[in-house]
Amino acid sequence: MRIFRAVDDPASCKLFAEGHANVLRDYGVTKVTSAKNDWFYNPYVYVVLVETEDGGEVVGGERIHLVGGGFPLPIEEAISIVEKRIYGLVASYADNKVTGELCGLWNAKSIAGRGVSILLTKLGVALAHILKMDSLFVLCAPYTVAMCESAGFEIETTIGNRGTFVYPKLDLVATALVVRDMKLGTANPVFRNEILSYIEKPVNSTTVIGEKGTTDVAYNLLLPELQKNNPA
């Protein structure tokens, strides 16, 4: 599991996008804004890529989009049709601060149920710390709301129907959440301790447990140019 800036590795961006699109198609979803590929060329996008141990297959990932350069966040593109206040909300969080969005989280069916998506959520929050962000948005499906809340996200009740929207098709509801407290005061204590451990040791390995078994994961949350200063 490694991180890179999108514009620095177009080949890996393509692998991410292909895997994400395949998973969405499996679930019959074709209109997700975070699945668009214009982010390949956005210098404010950071990508987490999950690969098999031999590097032969991409099996998951996620992205963080920072506000900057005039690029809208995926959440702005996704819900602005039904909720124009999203623009002002994001702008308020970006006022003299660093904000952005965790999006495009996916994992292949080959590792479904093995705890990787929960790990990605925790690592996404840890990465936000490493990127020195002040807040972090996410737009998620109903079945992942509780998991996101455990990681320190809070439902943004000031927009939509107390934070919920019909997206990206009429029978699918999404909820907008944000980490307002980067010290994770609202997070589940177990999640919080794990996230803090990832921040403290951004290059390490861990074992995750899911309903279908355990998975050993080696992760590296440092950008390539930072790794020489943190050889751990």
N, C-alpha and C positions, 0 to 999 in steps of 0.2 A: 504494500500500500504506500503510494508515494504522491507527492504534491508537485505541481509545476504551474507556471503562469501560462495561460492559454496561448498567447502569442509566441511563446518560446518553443512550443512543441506541437505544430499542426498535425503531425502524424498521430500522436497520442490523442489529440482532440477528436480526430476522425474515428478512432477505435472506441472512444467513450460514446460518441454520438450514435454509432452503429449499434452498440450494445443497448443503449437506452431506448432507441427506437424499436428494437426488436422486442424488448420487454413490454413497452407500451402497446405495441400491436397485439401481443399475446393477450392483453387485457381489453382489447377493443377500443383503446384510446388513441386518437390521432390528432387532437387539437390542443396539445399542451405547449404553452409559450416557452417554457424552459427547455423544450426539446428542439427549438429552432437552432440553427447552426451559426447565426451571425455572431455569437459569442466567441467563435474561433479568433476573431479579429479585435476583440475588446481587451485592451491592456489592463483593465481593472478586474479581470476574471482569473480566479485561481481554481485549479482542478485537482481533485483527489481521485486517483485511479487505483482500483483493486485488481490485481493480476494474480494468476496462479503462480505457484512458487518458481516454476521454470520460466515465467514470463511469456508463456506461449498463448495465454488466453486472458482477455479482459472480462472480468466477471462482476464488476460493480463500480460505483463511484458516486461522486457528488461534486457540486461546484459552489464557490462563494463569489458572488458579484458585488463589488464595492460600488458605491455611488461615485461617479466621476466621469469626466470627459463628455458629458451630455448624453451618456448611454442610459436609457431607462432600465430599471430593474425588471426582471420577469414578472414580479408580482404587480407592478404598475401596468404592464402591458396586459396582464391576464384579467384584471378586475376593473380597469378604468372604464370599460364599456358600461358597467352597472354601478360603479362607485368612483366618481371623479375625485372624491376627497382623498384617495390614496396618494395623489401627487403631493398635496399639502402635508399629509402625514409623513411621507418619506422625507420631504424637504425639512420638516421640523426636526427630525432625528439627525439630519445631515448638517444642520446649522452649526458650523464651526466644530463639527465632530465627524467621526468616521462611522458610517453605517453601511449596511449592505444586506444581502439575502443569501441564505442557504437554500439551494435549489437543485433540481435534477438528480436527486438521490435515487439510486436504483441498484438492484442486484439481480444477477441471472438466476434462472430457475435451478441451476445446478448447485447453488449455495443458499437457496431459499430455506428459511426455517432454521438456519444455523447461527443466528445472532449477529450477522454482519450488518444488517440495516440499523440495529440499535447501536452498534459500535460506530458506524458512520455518523450517526446523529451526535454522539458524544464527541467524536473527533472533530466534527464540524464546529462545535462550540469551542473546543480547544484551539482549533485553527484561527477562529475569530480573535481569541486572545493573542495568539502569536502575531497576527496581522495588526494588532493594536486597535481593534475596533471598539467602539463605544456601545454599539447595539447591533442586533442581528435579526432580520425578518425571516419568516418561513411561511409558506402556504402549503397546507397538508390536508390529506384525506381524513375523514372522521376517525378511522381506526388507528391513526398515528398521533392524534392530539394528545392523549395521555402520555405517550412516550416523550413527545416534545416538551410537555410541561415538566416531566421528571428531569429533563436536561436543562431547565431554567427558562424555557419560553413561557410567555403569558399571553392569553388570548387578547387580541387588540379589539376591544368591544366598541371603540368609537367609530368603526366603519362597518358597512354591511348590516346584516341582521345580527347585531352583537358579535361581529367578527366572522360570520359565516356567509358564504356566497355559493350560488349555483355555478359550477365551473368544473371542467371545460366543456361538458355537455349537460343537457337538462336534467339528467338523473344522477349527477355527481356533485356532491356538496364538498366545498373546501373551506378551511378555516385559516384565518390570518393570525399569526402569533409573532411575538417579538421578545427577544432577550433584552430587557431594559437594564437589568442589574448584572453587569459582567462579573461581579463577585459571586453570582449564582445563589443569592440568598433565598430564592424561592424554589431552588432545585431539590429533588430528592437527595438526601444526604449521601446515599451510596453512589448515585450518579455523579454528584458534585465531587466527591473524593476521587472517583475514577477520572473525571475530566481534568481535575487539578494535577493528577499524576501524569496525564498525557502532556500537559503544559510543561511540567517540571522535567519530563524526559520525552522530548519530541521524537527521539529516535529510539525505538525499543520494540519489544514484542509482547503479545498478550494472548490469552486463550479466552474465546467467547463461547457461551453456551446457548443453544437454541433448542427448540422442541424436537429437531431432527438430529441433534448431536453437537459436538464441540468442534471448533475450528481454531487452529493456531494461526495468528496473524502477526507478521512483522510489519510495523508501520514507520513511516518517515514523514514527519510534518514540516520538515525544513526545506525551503527552496534550495536548489542546487548551489547557488552562490553563498548560502549561509552554512552549508554543511562543513566546510573546511574550518569554520570557527566553533563547531560543535561536533567533534568526532565520535561522540557516544553512539 
